[in-house]
């Protein structure tokens, strides 16, 4: 069942095309990795999906709610805001009291923290957490909106290897009930978790394959070019023409 459909999408800045004729169907409980070079159009596509940029040509149809986790979790570590206060901000289009938050909002935020195994940090200052912990908090904040699609932009940038794996293990668990779309350069990590790959460099090449079953990625590291070569070889091998 398609829950996000992009059709014939073209977008330009100052008459220079950044995206050309993009077509993509995202199905329920997909785990899609979006990869591509810097300047290839990944960020522009995210902005179009999120409605930050207006569509010029083509269409984007979304049938489910979207939660968004931004790339940058670097914050003013001296700012006195607690984890629970950050997470509760994920509520959208809800009336709240003039002062403070409702019991339902706090309860929802705590449930989201439990989903990311961070409930014990609810009253800690956000600035006291590690980068990986802060990223979990950002995911919890997105979960407060009860999304059916979770869109993440470079969720493991500036996080150590162990922290990266923990984030992707969490996303794999969330994928049991939520569609996951990840923009990332962490190719070797993605190979073990994503089921599909969309490569964007102005145009889009889509690989519908369960990567973790096709490639043995343990203790290996791949650059983007190597990954595309592997995927293309598989496509040729499976071609019956």
C-alpha positions, 0 to 999 in steps of 0.5 A, a space after each residue: 500500500 502506497 502511503 507516499 507517492 512522488 510523481 514527475 517531480 522537477 524543482 529548480 533554483 534560479 532556472 537551474 534544475 536541482 531535481 528532474 523527473 523524480 518518481 518514488 512510491 513509498 509503501 507502508 513499513 518500508 525502510 528506505 535509505 536516501 543516498 547521493 552526493 552533496 548537492 545532488 538534491 537530497 535536502 531539496 527533496 526533504 523540503 518538498 516532502 515536508 512542505 517547506 518548499 513549494 512544488 513547482 512541477 509534478 506532485 507529492 501525495 501523502 496519505 499518512 502523518 509525517 514525523 521529522 528528525 533534523 540533522 543537527 542536534 548540537 544545541 546550547 548546552 547551557 540552556 536550562 531546558 529539560 528532556 521532557 520539555 523538549 519531547 513534549 514540543 512534538 505535540 502539534 495542533 493541540 490546545 494547551 494551558 496558558 502555563 505548563 503542559 497538560 497531563 495528556 501531553 506529559 503522558 504522551 511524551 513519557 511514552 515516547 521516551 520509553 519507546 527510545 529507552 530514555 525515560 530515566 532521563 526525562 528530568 535531565 537537562 538536554 545539554 548534559 546528554 551525549 550526541 547519541 542520547 540527544 538524537 534519541 530525544 529528537 526521535 522521541 519528540 517526533 514520535 509525539 506527533 504519532 507519525 506513520 512515516 518517520 523522516 530522518 536527515 543524517 540521524 547519526 552524523 557526529 555520533 560514534 560507531 556504537 552510537 550509530 548502531 544503537 540508533 539504527 537498532 532503534 529505527 529497526 524496532 520502530 519500523 515494525 509499526 512506522 515507515 522509515 525514510 533516512 537520508 544518510 552517508 553511513 552506507 555500511 550501517 544502512 546496508 544492514 538495516 534498510 530494505 530499499 535504496 533511493 540514490 539521488 543525483 538530480 535524477 533518482 535511481 531506485 533499488 527495491 531490494 532487501 539489502 541485509 539479506 543480499 550483502 554480507 556487511 559485517 565489519 565492512 565499509 563501503 563508499 557510495 560508489 561501491 554500494 551503487 556498483 554492488 546494487 547495479 551488479 545485482 540488477 544485471 544478474 537478476 535481469 532476464 532480458 
